[in-house]
Amino acid sequence: MSEACSEVVVTSVARDRRQVATDLVALTKPRVVIMVLVTTLVGYHVGLTGSADYLRVIHLLIGTLLAAGGTLALNQCWERDLDAQMNRTRTRPLPAGRLQPLEAWLFGVALIVLGTAYLAALVGPLVALVTMLTTILYLFAYTPLKPRTPLCTLVGAVPGALPPVAGWAAARGDLTLGAWVLFGVLFLWQLPHTLSIARLYRDDYARGGVRVLPVTDPDGTSTERQIVLGCLALLSVSLVPAVIGWTGAIYFVGALVLGLAFAAVGVVHALAPSPRAARHVLLASLLYLPLLLGLLAFDRI
């Protein structure tokens, strides 16, 4: 009987460890981290002036993975009470009680320190500086503003647009015009993307006390206007690489078609707002960005 009990205890401990490991990974928001890695890689590719240094790329991705994962883990740690109030987030590891805040805090800090130090040592101090700036803005500007003002969306778009800047810095060692064009594309893309999500989950955000624009704009007039303006501004900035000679006709035509299509979806939503129309904007944003970045990487002159 004692042997059987021992086996049960060992199995239970092993299962708990697997659950803890799974929950720690969930803290890093893997899908968001993948997007960060992809945009960082695009920034590196676009910034290249010669052949790629693949070992440097590997170091760049590892350091970015660690720092981004740690940043997102700390974000969940600090927002655990807010997450507990919203249906879409209440099952996350911290509000569900599967992890303790101290565990999440130590895990996040360790990843940020390790990732930033890794980048500084093996990629370059400028890349580490951009990465650290991303972390600081996300945690100490965007996160505390979410329950206070709809401007949190604009502020949060800044750290969200910095990963390709870090990629550019890794490729060239500077932050010249190209880095900021990439920043502009990612910054403007986030506006219709995040506003469509906020529109879909407006009641949930209101329940959690998150003051995104759809929560403070009950009739939706300002929200729909911002989505359309964001799409039109994105269309304009997305054409800059072709205008200044980085890319050729393939990118120009593709960016124009994608931008017009995205803007059209935004206009349709503005004319007849509904959850279905907002979902179409969200889907369009998820299709637009990888297609645009793929064209940019493919047609880079």
C-alpha positions in Angstrom: 0.0 0.0 0.0 2.8 2.4 0.8 4.5 1.8 -2.5 1.2 2.5 -4.3 0.9 5.8 -2.3 4.4 6.7 -3.2 3.7 6.2 -6.9 0.6 8.4 -6.6 2.6 11.2 -4.9 5.4 11.0 -7.5 2.8 11.1 -10.4 1.1 14.1 -8.7 4.4 16.0 -8.3 5.3 15.3 -11.9 1.9 16.5 -13.1 2.2 19.6 -11.0 5.6 20.4 -12.4 4.4 20.0 -15.9 1.5 22.3 -15.1 3.8 24.9 -13.6 6.1 24.8 -16.7 3.0 25.1 -19.0 1.8 28.1 -16.9 5.2 29.8 -17.0 5.3 29.5 -20.7 1.7 30.9 -20.9 2.9 34.0 -18.9 5.1 34.9 -21.9 2.2 35.0 -24.3 3.9 32.8 -27.0 1.7 34.1 -29.9 2.7 37.7 -29.1 6.3 36.7 -28.7 6.3 35.0 -32.1 5.0 38.3 -33.7 7.8 40.2 -31.9 10.4 37.8 -33.3 9.0 38.0 -36.8 9.0 41.8 -36.9 12.5 41.8 -35.4 13.7 39.5 -38.1 12.0 41.6 -40.8 13.8 44.7 -39.4 17.1 42.9 -39.6 16.5 41.7 -43.2 15.4 45.1 -44.4 18.4 46.8 -42.7 21.0 44.5 -44.2 23.6 46.1 -46.5 25.5 42.9 -47.2 25.1 39.2 -46.5 23.3 38.0 -43.3 25.3 37.0 -40.3 23.2 34.0 -39.3 24.9 33.4 -35.9 24.1 37.1 -35.1 20.5 36.5 -36.1 20.3 33.5 -33.8 21.6 35.5 -30.9 19.2 38.3 -31.8 16.2 36.0 -31.7 17.3 34.3 -28.5 17.8 37.6 -26.6 14.6 39.1 -27.9 12.6 35.9 -27.0 13.9 36.1 -23.4 13.3 39.8 -23.0 9.9 39.9 -24.6 8.7 36.9 -22.7 9.9 38.4 -19.4 8.1 41.7 -20.2 4.9 40.0 -21.0 5.2 37.9 -17.8 5.6 40.9 -15.6 2.7 42.6 -17.4 0.4 39.6 -16.5 1.8 39.8 -12.9 0.8 43.4 -12.5 -2.6 43.0 -14.2 -3.7 39.9 -12.4 -6.5 41.6 -10.5 -7.8 43.2 -13.7 -7.5 39.9 -15.6 -9.5 38.2 -12.8 -12.5 40.5 -13.6 -12.6 39.8 -17.4 -14.0 36.6 -19.0 -11.4 36.4 -21.6 -8.5 36.5 -19.1 -9.8 35.1 -15.9 -8.4 31.6 -16.7 -4.8 32.8 -17.0 -2.3 31.3 -14.6 -2.3 34.1 -12.0 -6.0 35.1 -11.7 -6.8 31.3 -11.7 -4.4 30.8 -8.8 -2.2 28.2 -10.5 0.9 30.4 -10.0 1.9 32.8 -7.2 2.7 36.4 -8.0 6.2 36.1 -6.6 6.9 33.2 -9.0 5.7 35.2 -11.9 7.7 38.3 -10.8 11.0 36.4 -10.4 10.5 34.5 -13.6 9.8 37.8 -15.6 12.7 39.7 -14.0 15.1 36.9 -14.7 14.1 36.6 -18.3 14.4 40.4 -18.9 17.8 40.6 -17.2 19.1 37.6 -19.0 17.7 38.6 -22.4 19.0 42.2 -22.2 22.4 41.1 -21.0 22.5 38.4 -23.8 21.8 41.0 -26.5 24.3 43.5 -25.1 27.1 40.9 -25.0 26.4 39.0 -28.3 24.5 41.4 -30.6 25.3 45.0 -29.5 24.6 47.6 -26.9 22.3 49.6 -29.2 20.0 46.6 -29.7 20.0 46.0 -25.9 19.1 49.6 -25.4 16.1 49.5 -27.8 15.0 46.3 -26.2 15.2 47.7 -22.7 13.3 50.9 -23.8 10.6 48.6 -25.2 10.3 46.9 -21.8 10.3 50.2 -19.8 7.6 51.7 -22.0 5.4 48.6 -22.0 5.6 48.1 -18.2 5.8 51.6 -16.9 3.9 53.7 -19.4 1.4 51.5 -21.2 0.4 49.1 -18.4 -0.4 51.8 -15.8 -2.4 53.9 -18.3 -4.8 51.1 -19.3 -7.2 51.8 -16.3 -6.8 55.5 -16.6 -7.1 56.8 -20.2 -7.9 55.7 -23.8 -4.5 57.2 -24.7 -3.1 53.9 -23.5 -3.6 52.5 -27.0 -1.4 55.1 -28.6 1.2 54.8 -25.8 1.2 51.0 -26.1 1.7 51.2 -29.8 5.2 52.6 -29.2 6.8 49.6 -27.6 4.8 47.4 -30.0 6.5 49.1 -32.9 10.1 48.9 -31.6 11.0 45.3 -32.3 11.8 46.0 -36.0 13.8 48.9 -34.9 15.9 46.6 -32.8 16.3 44.3 -35.8 17.5 47.2 -38.0 20.0 48.2 -35.3 21.3 44.6 -35.2 21.8 44.7 -39.0 23.4 48.1 -39.4 24.4 49.4 -35.9 22.4 52.6 -36.3 18.9 54.0 -36.2 18.6 55.9 -39.5 15.5 56.6 -41.6 14.7 52.9 -42.4 14.3 52.0 -38.7 11.7 54.7 -38.2 9.8 53.9 -41.4 9.4 50.3 -40.0 8.4 51.8 -36.7 5.7 53.9 -38.4 4.2 50.9 -40.2 4.0 48.8 -37.0 2.8 51.8 -34.9 -0.1 52.7 -37.3 -1.0 49.0 -37.9 -1.7 48.6 -34.2 -4.4 51.3 -34.1 -7.1 49.5 -36.2 -5.9 46.2 -34.9 -6.2 47.0 -31.2 -9.3 49.1 -31.6 -11.1 46.3 -33.3 -10.2 44.0 -30.5 -11.4 46.5 -27.9 -14.6 47.0 -29.9 -15.3 43.2 -29.8 -14.6 42.9 -26.1 -15.9 46.3 -25.0 -18.1 44.9 -22.2 -15.3 42.7 -20.9 -12.9 45.6 -20.8 -15.5 47.8 -19.1 -16.0 45.1 -16.5 -12.2 45.0 -15.8 -11.9 48.8 -15.7 -9.7 49.1 -18.8 -10.4 52.5 -20.4 -9.9 51.7 -24.0 -11.6 54.0 -26.5 -14.7 51.9 -27.2 -15.4 51.8 -23.4 -15.3 55.6 -23.1 -17.0 56.2 -26.5 -20.3 54.4 -26.1 -21.8 55.5 -29.5 -18.6 54.4 -31.3 -18.2 57.5 -33.4 -14.7 58.3 -32.3 -13.7 54.6 -32.4 -14.8 54.1 -36.0 -13.2 57.4 -37.1 -9.9 56.3 -35.5 -10.0 53.0 -37.2 -10.4 54.6 -40.6 -7.8 57.3 -40.0 -5.4 54.6 -38.8 -5.9 52.5 -41.9 -5.4 55.5 -44.2 -2.3 56.7 -42.4 -0.9 53.2 -42.6 -1.6 53.1 -46.3 0.5 56.3 -46.8 3.4 55.2 -44.6 3.5 51.7 -46.1 4.3 53.2 -49.5 7.4 55.1 -48.3 9.8 52.2 -48.9 9.0 52.2 -52.6 9.0 56.0 -52.8 12.5 56.3 -51.4 13.8 53.4 -53.5 14.2 50.5 -51.0 11.8 48.4 -52.9 10.5 47.9 -56.4 7.2 47.9 -58.2 6.1 44.6 -56.8 6.1 46.0 -53.2 4.5 49.3 -54.3 1.6 47.6 -56.1 1.2 45.0 -53.3 1.3 47.6 -50.5 -1.2 49.8 -52.4 -3.7 46.9 -52.9 -3.3 45.7 -49.3 -3.7 49.1 -47.9 -6.7 50.0 -49.9 -8.4 46.7 -49.0 -7.7 47.2 -45.3 -9.0 50.7 -45.5 -12.1 49.5 -47.3 -12.8 47.1 -44.5 -12.4 49.9 -42.0 -14.8 52.1 -43.9 -17.4 49.4 -44.1 -17.1 49.0 -40.3 -17.5 52.7 -39.8 -20.6 53.0 -42.0 -22.3 50.0 -40.3 -20.6 49.2 -37.0 -21.3 45.8 -35.5 -19.4 43.0 -33.8 -19.3 41.2 -37.1 -17.8 44.2 -38.9 -15.2 44.7 -36.1 -14.3 41.0 -36.4 -13.7 41.6 -40.1 -11.3 44.5 -39.3 -9.4 42.3 -36.9 -9.1 39.5 -39.5 -8.0 42.0 -42.1 -5.3 43.3 -39.8 -4.1 39.8 -39.1 -3.8 39.1 -42.8 -2.4 42.5 -43.8 0.7 42.7 -41.6 2.4 39.4 -42.6 1.5 39.9 -46.2 3.0 43.5 -46.2 6.1 42.4 -44.3 6.5 39.4 -46.6 6.4 41.7 -49.6 8.9 44.1 -48.1 11.3 41.3 -47.4 10.8 39.8 -50.8 11.1 43.0 -52.9 13.9 44.6 -50.9 16.3 46.2 -53.5 
